[in-house]
């Protein structure tokens, strides 16, 4: 039976497509975006997350850890990230959820069991199922099998994607999906690589394929101060999307909501800034000057 790595299933979601939805988040992403707000989604294997504010210093984790990775810190118990193997033994015994594992293996049937619970809500609200991540298409055959299963049940399928996906897999996804929430991070290949770790050759190929199909596409842009909000980038976006008669761009301004997750994973917190309301207005006006219609999401 097809199976893969899922790190969250969020029911009754209202921001990941039309109506009430169940969003299935797959773990693993080919990109390493400098501003990523879900760092636990990047690695395709389970990870232990330590939330210091939840620790009461009971010491159960230290007794359970087989690698000596738990360390005493001012009445609490932290971890040595060099020794931690993400085995999850400490999380199993933590009574306060100070230690939690992100990511578990699930089968298609197990995912569908959750999805079907809200079938009536999908029908009444025009909702359905959204696949996110990480990058959901990185789930390979497991991802395709889930999309096929949801499609076969007659539920609306939305795929939230960065577009980095082998062409054959993406073309199959186009056939099965009703809607793409498609990120456009930067139009310049070198700048895209600088910001995400990969150039955008495959992204633009898949974007063209999606926009040329009958599947609905909503273009989304993570908007980062001094990273991708320049006149040059917006002009290039206007030219590219103008080929398809598209003007509307859903913009997602940078935020700091994911900082605690970096700390919980023992990773450096990204040095990204947020717009002031005045700065954001200037940038949104810049979109309009290039014939684009920004919509806040």
Protein Blocks (a to p, Z undefined) as FASTA:
>chain_A
ZZdddfbdcehiakloghjddddddeddfbdcfklcblmlmpmcdcddddfklpgolomm
mmmpmnlpacceehiacddfklpgolommmmmmmnlpaccedidddfklmmmmmmmmmmm
mmmnopacdddedjfklnmmmmmmmmmmmmmnopacddddehiacfklmmmmmmmpmbdc
dddfbfblklmmmmnopacklmmmmmmmmmmmmbdcdddddddehklmcfklmmmmmmmm
mmnopabdcdddddfklmmmmmmnopacdddddddfklmmmmmmmmmmnopacddZZ
